[in-house]
Amino acid sequence: QVQLVELGGGLVQAGGSLRLSCVASGRTFSSYAMGWFRQAPGKEREFVAAISWRTGSTYYADFVKGRFTISRDNAKNTVYLQMNSLKPEDTAVYYCATGEHVSYYTTTPFSYDYWGQGTQVTVSS
């Protein structure tokens, strides 16, 4: 089993920054990918970004390109999501996820097997 714990959510004003962390423990898939998703009230869960544990290759949703950066620290089994220039529409619960059959360009939530509990990000206008 894999356990994922997200840290770093909170309340921030529009234009501000937050950094989310996702710490993985248990059986870790060092050859696969870690993704970040988000879900706003009344909306479907959507892909934000993903990174390959092995190569560091990344992939982003269009709406976060240039504002968010995903990175990883393999030694700490931790993936980060640096979020800059935040907008009120970025308000959501953010989740990290991984799975045996995902790559850094896998954007569909159902492809991921393991999920964290989520962390709330609220951006005020």
N, C-alpha and C positions, 0 to 999 in steps of 0.2 A: 504494500500500500504506500501511497504518497500522501503526505500532509503538506498543505500550503497555507501560509498565514500572511495576510496582507497587513501592512502597517503604513501609517502616514497620512491618512485622510484627515479632513477637517474643513473649516470654514475659511474662505479667502475672498477678498474683493476682486472684482473683475480687473484683469491686467496683472494679477499676482501670480505666484508660483507655488507649487507643492511638489514634493517628491514622495512617491509611493514605493514601498519595498514589498517584495514577496519572498519569504523564506521557505525553502523546500526542505523536507526531511523525510525519512523513511527510504523507500526505494526510489532513487532519482534516476531519471532518464537522461544521462549525460550525452546521449547521441541524438536527442530530439530537441524539441522547441518548447519555449514558454510563451504564452500569450497573455495579453491584457484585454479584457472586455469591460463594457459598462452597460448599465441598465438604468434608465430613467423611469420614473413612475408612469405607468400606462404604456410604456414602449417595450419593444423587444430588446433582448440583449444583443449588443453590437460589438463587432471587432474594433479594437483600437490599435494594437501593435503586437508584434511577436518577434522573437529573437531565437536564433539557433544557439543552444548551449555550446556546441562543438566549435562552430566557425565564427560566431558573433554576427552572422548575417541578419539583417533586420528587414521588416516590412511594416508599413504604416497604412492606416486608413487615410483617405484623402483629407478628411476634415481635421486631422491633427498634424499633417506634414508641416514641418517648419516650426511647430510649437512644442511638440512632445518628443522626447528622446528615450528610447528603451536601451538598457544596458544590462550587463550581468557581471557578477563576480563569482566565478566558478568555485573558488576556494571557500567561499561562504555560502554556496548554494543559494544565492540571492539574486533576484532580478529587480531592477529599478525602473520606474517610469517617472522621468522628470517632466513636469508639466509647467510650461511657461505661457504667458499671455492668455491666462484662463478667461473664459467667457461664461456668462450665466448658463448658456446651453450645454456647457460641460458638466453641469450638475447631474450627478448620478451615483449609484453604487458601483464601485470599480472592483473587478474580480481578476485574479490571476488563475491560470489554468495550464495544464499540461496533459500529455497523453502519449501512448505508445506509438500512435500512428500519425502524429502531427509533425509538420515541418514549419519553418518560419513563415511560410506563405499560406498556411491553413487559416482561413478566416471564419469557418462555420463553427458555431458553438458546439453542435452535436458531435463534432469530431474529437473533442477534448474529453478525456475520461475523468480527470481530477480537477477539483475546483476549491479555491479558498472560500472563506465565509463572507468576503466582501468588506470593503471599507467605503464609508460615505464621503463624497466630495461635494461640497456646496460652494457655489460661486455666487456671491451677491453682486447686484448691479449698483 
